[in-house]
Amino acid sequence: MRSLGRHILVEFYDCDPVALNDLSLVENAMKEAALAAGSTIVDSVFRRFAPHGISGVVVIAESHLAIHTWPEYSYAAVDLFTCGERVDPWAAHDHLQNAFGARDSECREVPRGELRVLGDDACHKPAGSSGPVPQLAER
């Protein structure tokens, strides 16, 4: 069975704490990671918290990349959720691991949208698609 998307849950350990608390660096690294994955950036929102830490999301046409940093623990939690077969979330992972100087990471990949009713015809619409929308079933 095919899925509509891939969701990689990433734990980055032993990161550069200065990098994890630099709003500009984190935002740029996340946007660069989205591009490295081959996705289309739609929007982004990032915020620094006091006394430290950053949360943010890059909305992509193919889903999203999100991050929460804990510089005091040299740790970052990252979600890389992509849809379609042309986007490579592992390329985003590799870019972020380098950008944050993470010495270690643990990852779990979860298939999303394993819709049995779609069978082998399941596919994600390409960015900018305006094709027909399936009708929703009544509950």
C-alpha positions, 0 to 999 in steps of 0.5 A: 500500500502506498502512502500520501506522505512521509513524516520523519521525527528527528531528535538532534543531539549534541548540537551547537547551542549558539546555533540553536539560539540564533533565530536567523540561522535557524530560520535560514537553515530550515528554509535551505533544508526545504529547498534541499529536499526539493520542496516549494516554500509557501510561508514561514513563521519563527519565534525566539523565546526568553531566555532561550530557544526557538520554535518555527515552521516552514509551510511547504506546498508538500506539507511542513518542516517544524522545529523546536530548539533547547539550546541549554540541552544542545537539542532540537526536535524536528518534524519533516512532513512531506507528501509526494514522491519528488520531495526527499525529507532525508536531504532536509535531515542531512542539511539540518544536521550539518547546519546545527553541528549535531553529532548524533540524531535519532529518527523515526519515519512514519508513513502518512495517509495510508488510505486503503480506499485509494489503493495503488492509485494514491498520489499527491497532487503536484504543487500548483495543481488545480485538478478535480477534488474528490468528494468527501463521504458523509459521516 
